[in-house]
């Protein structure tokens, strides 16, 4: 079952970024917008680009992203998540949409089906963050889990809620990827400071450190 081609991006928003000066490794991200209407072209997807903009703002490691917009069909969501983890080698796959109680909201079920192990702490943290803003955050069934060396994370559907959530929750994700033996992800600390125990931290490149002292 094919997820179809990548959708059109807003002008100036590329599917890659990062800095050559980073101590991080190259990393691949998956972005999946789950929406019947966006996938049908009834409106332009704004949620996937919000996630992509976060990567541009927050990730210093060289990175590239694979972006899909698909309908709320559980078999297709499962197939897309498997492809991004297994075929595209994405260390992190972020979904948006389909996490509420409506009958066609099946993103958490698809995530649980394809994951080897679940990471319930992420769902707990994301709901706690969203509850600061809206009481209906308790209706969210967002979850996260591991497939091989990939982390799959369900985000909210609205761009504003996406940034409220991922800007905070991402602090632990580089360490999670480290423990999965994935690439070292360096962040721009002004946006999000990755928390790592000292044994997992890398020092800045000598050339970069020298320029910083000038």
C-alpha positions as CSV (number, residue, x, y, z in Angstrom):
1,X,0.0,0.0,0.0
2,X,1.6,3.3,-1.1
3,X,1.5,6.5,0.9
4,X,1.8,8.5,-2.3
5,X,4.3,11.2,-3.2
6,X,5.5,13.9,-0.8
7,X,3.1,16.9,-0.7
8,X,3.9,20.4,-1.8
9,X,5.8,22.5,0.7
10,X,5.4,26.2,1.5
11,X,7.8,28.4,-0.4
12,X,11.3,28.5,1.3
13,X,10.7,25.5,3.5
14,X,13.2,22.8,2.6
15,X,13.3,19.1,3.5
16,X,16.8,19.4,4.9
17,X,18.9,21.6,7.1
18,X,21.4,21.7,9.9
19,X,25.0,23.0,10.1
20,X,28.3,21.6,8.9
21,X,29.8,22.9,12.1
22,X,27.7,20.5,14.2
23,X,29.2,17.8,16.3
24,X,26.1,15.8,15.5
25,X,25.7,13.0,13.0
26,X,23.5,13.2,9.9
27,X,19.9,12.2,10.9
28,X,16.7,11.4,9.0
29,X,13.3,12.5,10.3
30,X,9.8,11.3,9.2
31,X,6.8,13.6,9.2
32,X,3.3,12.1,8.8
33,X,0.2,14.3,8.7
34,X,-2.9,12.1,9.2
35,X,-5.9,13.9,7.8
36,X,-8.7,12.9,5.4
37,X,-9.2,16.5,4.2
38,X,-5.6,17.5,3.8
39,X,-4.8,14.3,2.0
40,X,-7.7,14.9,-0.4
41,X,-6.5,18.5,-1.1
42,X,-9.5,20.2,0.5
43,X,-7.1,22.4,2.4
44,X,-3.3,22.7,2.5
45,X,-1.6,20.9,5.3
46,X,-0.2,23.3,7.9
47,X,0.7,20.8,10.6
48,X,3.5,18.9,8.8
49,X,5.2,22.2,7.8
50,X,5.0,23.3,11.5
51,X,7.0,20.2,12.4
52,X,9.4,20.8,9.6
53,X,9.9,24.4,10.8
54,X,10.7,23.1,14.2
55,X,13.5,21.0,12.8
56,X,14.9,24.0,11.0
57,X,14.7,26.1,14.2
58,X,16.0,23.4,16.6
59,X,18.3,20.9,15.0
60,X,21.9,21.8,14.4
61,X,23.0,18.3,13.2
62,X,22.8,17.8,9.4
63,X,19.3,16.4,8.8
64,X,16.8,15.6,6.1
65,X,13.1,14.8,6.4
66,X,10.6,12.5,4.6
67,X,7.2,14.1,4.6
68,X,3.8,12.4,3.9
69,X,0.2,13.4,4.1
70,X,-2.2,10.5,4.3
71,X,-5.9,9.8,5.2
72,X,-7.2,8.5,8.5
73,X,-6.9,4.8,7.4
74,X,-5.2,2.6,9.9
75,X,-3.7,0.1,7.4
76,X,-2.2,3.0,5.4
77,X,-0.9,4.7,8.6
78,X,0.8,1.5,9.7
79,X,2.3,0.9,6.2
80,X,3.6,4.5,6.2
81,X,5.2,4.2,9.7
82,X,6.8,0.9,8.8
83,X,8.2,2.4,5.5
84,X,9.7,5.4,7.3
85,X,11.3,3.3,10.0
86,X,12.4,0.3,8.0
87,X,13.0,1.6,4.4
88,X,13.8,5.3,4.9
89,X,15.8,4.7,8.1
90,X,14.2,7.6,10.0
91,X,15.5,7.8,13.6
92,X,12.5,9.8,14.6
93,X,9.0,9.6,13.0
94,X,6.6,12.3,14.1
95,X,2.9,12.1,13.3
96,X,0.3,14.8,13.6
97,X,-3.5,14.3,13.7
98,X,-5.8,11.4,14.5
99,X,-5.2,11.2,18.2
100,X,-8.6,12.2,19.6
101,X,-11.8,10.2,20.4
102,X,-13.5,10.6,17.0
103,X,-14.3,7.3,15.2
104,X,-11.7,7.9,12.5
105,X,-9.0,8.9,15.0
106,X,-6.8,5.8,14.8
107,X,-3.2,7.1,14.8
108,X,-2.5,5.7,18.3
109,X,-3.8,2.3,17.3
110,X,-1.6,2.3,14.2
111,X,1.4,3.4,16.3
112,X,0.9,0.6,18.9
113,X,0.5,-2.0,16.1
114,X,3.8,-1.3,14.5
115,X,5.9,-0.7,17.6
116,X,8.0,-3.3,19.4
117,X,7.8,-1.4,22.7
118,X,5.8,1.6,23.9
119,X,7.1,4.7,25.6
120,X,4.1,5.9,27.6
121,X,6.0,8.7,29.3
122,X,5.9,10.8,26.2
123,X,2.1,10.7,26.0
124,X,1.9,11.7,29.7
125,X,4.2,14.6,29.2
126,X,2.5,15.9,26.1
127,X,-0.9,15.8,27.8
128,X,0.5,17.6,30.8
129,X,1.9,20.3,28.5
130,X,-1.3,20.8,26.6
131,X,-3.4,20.9,29.8
132,X,-1.7,24.2,30.6
133,X,-3.5,25.7,27.6
134,X,-6.8,23.8,27.1
135,X,-8.9,21.5,29.3
136,X,-9.7,19.3,26.3
137,X,-6.1,18.0,26.3
138,X,-7.4,15.1,28.4
139,X,-9.2,13.9,25.2
140,X,-5.9,13.3,23.5
141,X,-4.7,9.7,23.1
142,X,-1.2,10.6,22.0
143,X,1.4,7.9,22.5
144,X,4.9,7.0,21.5
145,X,6.8,3.8,20.8
146,X,9.9,2.2,19.4
147,X,10.3,0.2,16.2
148,X,13.8,-1.1,15.8
149,X,16.1,1.9,16.2
150,X,13.3,4.4,15.5
151,X,11.2,6.4,17.9
152,X,7.6,7.2,16.7
153,X,5.9,10.1,18.4
154,X,2.3,11.3,18.1
155,X,1.8,15.1,18.2
156,X,-1.3,17.2,18.3
157,X,-3.0,18.3,15.1
158,X,-2.9,22.1,15.3
159,X,0.3,23.9,14.5
160,X,0.2,26.1,17.6
161,X,-0.2,23.0,19.8
162,X,2.5,21.2,17.9
163,X,5.1,23.9,18.8
164,X,3.9,24.2,22.4
165,X,4.5,20.5,22.7
166,X,7.5,19.5,20.7
167,X,9.6,22.5,21.8
168,X,9.4,21.1,25.3
169,X,9.2,17.4,24.8
170,X,12.2,17.2,22.4
171,X,14.7,17.8,25.3
172,X,14.8,14.1,26.0
173,X,14.6,12.8,22.4
174,X,18.3,13.0,21.5
175,X,19.2,10.8,24.5
176,X,16.4,8.3,23.5
177,X,18.0,8.1,20.0
178,X,21.4,7.7,21.6
179,X,20.2,4.8,23.7
180,X,18.8,3.2,20.5
181,X,22.3,3.4,19.0
182,X,21.1,6.0,16.5
183,X,22.8,9.2,15.3
184,X,23.9,11.9,17.8
185,X,21.5,14.8,17.5
186,X,22.7,18.2,18.4
187,X,20.2,21.0,19.0
188,X,20.3,24.8,18.9
189,X,20.1,25.4,22.7
190,X,18.3,28.7,22.3
191,X,15.3,26.7,21.0
192,X,15.6,23.4,22.9
193,X,18.5,22.2,25.1
194,X,18.9,18.5,24.8
195,X,19.4,16.8,28.2
196,X,22.1,14.2,28.2
197,X,24.1,12.6,31.0
198,X,27.8,13.7,30.8
199,X,28.9,10.3,29.5
200,X,26.8,10.8,26.3
201,X,27.9,14.4,25.5
202,X,30.2,15.3,22.7
203,X,32.6,18.2,22.8
204,X,32.4,21.0,20.2
205,X,34.6,20.6,17.2
206,X,38.0,22.3,17.7
207,X,37.5,24.6,14.7
208,X,34.1,25.7,15.9
209,X,35.4,26.2,19.4
210,X,38.3,28.3,18.1
211,X,35.9,30.6,16.2
212,X,33.8,31.0,19.3
213,X,36.8,32.3,21.2
214,X,37.7,34.9,18.6
